């Protein structure tokens, strides 16, 4: 059936893609989570826009938009990691890494450690990508999650380096984008990181365990 980006977006926003449909009725819960994150992101952006005149610039709006779209990408990529504890797609691509990684120690690690324990690593991968999605969409702890995402993407870059159907630059571009988000503190552009720094003195000043954590993470 012919398709185009507008049809695909509509299917994604209504839980009608193949990844969603494979989840059965559970897809509605996952869809509700996505819409909750999206509406929360918009609400946080509006609150920042209203409360802080310095946030009312095209630069901050642009960073917020790109950050949210990248969060949507992480969320969509997370879908085919379901159902837990192991999806067929994740099993397949992990097997690909065990034979196509750029270095022998990487191939051995995937083959001897990861593949025999996919019931453990499957949920870890799912939670990681969900965390990346939530962080980017909400603008929360973007610097910390950005660093973790860079490491995650570089692992995929090297793990699938020898797969002729993959373009290595795809992963490098994503890693570079996450690097820019981390470097710029993209959550400070209409995100929760900006709101926390403005409203919570401990976060703004980096005082205390929690305040210091969110000051560093965002």
TANOR-V835731 format. One record per residue. RES is the residue in three letters. SS is DSSP state (2 for helix, 1 for strand, 0 for the rest). PHI is phi as a letter, one per 40 degrees, with the letter a starting at -180 (* if undefined). NEAR is the number of other C-alpha atoms within 8 Angstrom. Layout:
RES | SS | PHI | NEAR
RES | SS | PHI | NEAR
This chain:
UNK | 0 | * | 2
UNK | 0 | d | 3
UNK | 0 | a | 6
UNK | 0 | a | 6
UNK | 2 | d | 6
UNK | 2 | c | 6
UNK | 2 | c | 8
UNK | 2 | c | 10
UNK | 2 | c | 8
UNK | 2 | c | 8
UNK | 2 | c | 10
UNK | 2 | c | 9
UNK | 2 | c | 8
UNK | 0 | b | 7
UNK | 0 | g | 11
UNK | 0 | b | 9
UNK | 0 | c | 9
UNK | 2 | d | 6
UNK | 2 | c | 8
UNK | 2 | c | 11
UNK | 2 | c | 10
UNK | 0 | c | 6
UNK | 0 | c | 10
UNK | 0 | g | 7
UNK | 0 | c | 6
UNK | 2 | c | 7
UNK | 2 | c | 11
UNK | 2 | c | 8
UNK | 2 | c | 8
UNK | 2 | c | 8
UNK | 2 | c | 11
UNK | 2 | c | 8
UNK | 2 | c | 8
UNK | 2 | c | 9
UNK | 2 | c | 8
UNK | 2 | c | 8
UNK | 2 | c | 11
UNK | 2 | c | 11
UNK | 2 | c | 8
UNK | 2 | c | 9
UNK | 2 | c | 13
UNK | 2 | c | 8
UNK | 2 | c | 8
UNK | 2 | c | 13
UNK | 2 | c | 11
UNK | 2 | c | 9
UNK | 2 | c | 8
UNK | 2 | c | 13
UNK | 2 | c | 11
UNK | 2 | c | 7
UNK | 2 | c | 6
UNK | 0 | b | 8
UNK | 2 | c | 7
UNK | 2 | c | 5
UNK | 2 | c | 11
UNK | 0 | c | 9
UNK | 0 | b | 7
UNK | 2 | c | 6
UNK | 2 | c | 6
UNK | 2 | c | 11
UNK | 2 | c | 12
UNK | 2 | c | 8
UNK | 2 | c | 10
UNK | 2 | d | 15
UNK | 2 | c | 8
UNK | 2 | c | 8
UNK | 2 | c | 13
UNK | 2 | c | 13
UNK | 2 | c | 9
UNK | 2 | c | 11
UNK | 2 | c | 14
UNK | 2 | c | 10
UNK | 2 | c | 9
UNK | 2 | c | 12
UNK | 2 | c | 12
UNK | 2 | c | 8
UNK | 2 | c | 9
UNK | 2 | c | 11
UNK | 2 | d | 9
UNK | 0 | c | 11
UNK | 0 | c | 14
UNK | 0 | c | 11
UNK | 0 | c | 8
UNK | 0 | c | 9
UNK | 0 | c | 10
UNK | 0 | a | 13
UNK | 0 | b | 12
UNK | 2 | c | 6
UNK | 2 | c | 8
UNK | 2 | c | 11
UNK | 2 | d | 11
UNK | 2 | c | 8
UNK | 2 | c | 8
UNK | 2 | c | 11
UNK | 2 | c | 11
UNK | 2 | c | 12
UNK | 2 | c | 13
UNK | 2 | c | 14
UNK | 2 | b | 7
UNK | 2 | b | 12
UNK | 0 | c | 15
UNK | 0 | c | 11
UNK | 0 | b | 7
UNK | 2 | c | 7
UNK | 2 | c | 6
UNK | 2 | c | 11
UNK | 2 | c | 15
UNK | 2 | c | 10
UNK | 2 | c | 10
UNK | 2 | c | 13
UNK | 2 | c | 11
UNK | 2 | c | 8
UNK | 2 | b | 9
UNK | 2 | c | 11
UNK | 2 | d | 11
UNK | 2 | c | 7
UNK | 2 | b | 8
UNK | 2 | c | 11
UNK | 2 | c | 9
UNK | 2 | c | 8
UNK | 2 | c | 9
UNK | 2 | d | 14
UNK | 2 | c | 11
UNK | 2 | c | 8
UNK | 2 | c | 9
UNK | 2 | d | 11
UNK | 2 | c | 8
UNK | 2 | c | 8
UNK | 2 | c | 12
UNK | 2 | c | 11
UNK | 2 | c | 9
UNK | 2 | c | 13
UNK | 2 | c | 14
UNK | 2 | c | 12
UNK | 2 | c | 13
UNK | 2 | c | 14
UNK | 2 | c | 15
UNK | 2 | c | 15
UNK | 0 | g | 19
UNK | 0 | b | 12
UNK | 0 | f | 12
UNK | 2 | c | 17
UNK | 2 | c | 15
UNK | 2 | c | 11
UNK | 2 | c | 12
UNK | 2 | c | 13
UNK | 2 | c | 11
UNK | 2 | c | 8
UNK | 2 | c | 11
UNK | 2 | c | 12
UNK | 2 | c | 8
UNK | 2 | c | 8
UNK | 2 | c | 12
UNK | 2 | c | 11
UNK | 2 | c | 8
UNK | 2 | c | 10
UNK | 2 | d | 11
UNK | 2 | c | 10
UNK | 2 | c | 15
UNK | 0 | b | 14
UNK | 0 | d | 12
UNK | 0 | c | 8
UNK | 0 | c | 8
UNK | 0 | c | 6
UNK | 0 | c | 4
UNK | 0 | b | 8
UNK | 0 | b | 7
UNK | 2 | d | 9
UNK | 2 | c | 6
UNK | 2 | d | 8
UNK | 2 | c | 12
UNK | 2 | c | 11
UNK | 2 | c | 8
UNK | 2 | c | 9
UNK | 2 | c | 12
UNK | 2 | c | 9
UNK | 2 | c | 8
UNK | 2 | c | 12
UNK | 2 | c | 11
UNK | 2 | c | 8
UNK | 2 | d | 14
UNK | 2 | c | 13
UNK | 2 | c | 8
UNK | 2 | c | 6
UNK | 0 | g | 11
UNK | 2 | c | 15
UNK | 2 | c | 19
UNK | 2 | c | 12
UNK | 0 | b | 13
UNK | 0 | f | 17
UNK | 0 | b | 17
UNK | 2 | c | 12
UNK | 2 | c | 14
UNK | 2 | c | 12
UNK | 2 | c | 12
UNK | 2 | c | 10
UNK | 2 | c | 11
UNK | 2 | c | 8
UNK | 2 | c | 6
UNK | 0 | b | 8
UNK | 2 | d | 8
UNK | 2 | c | 11
UNK | 2 | c | 15
UNK | 2 | d | 11
UNK | 2 | c | 9
UNK | 0 | g | 12
UNK | 0 | b | 9
UNK | 0 | g | 7
UNK | 2 | c | 6
UNK | 2 | c | 9
UNK | 2 | c | 13
UNK | 2 | c | 13
UNK | 2 | c | 10
UNK | 2 | c | 12
UNK | 2 | c | 12
UNK | 2 | c | 9
UNK | 2 | c | 10
UNK | 0 | b | 13
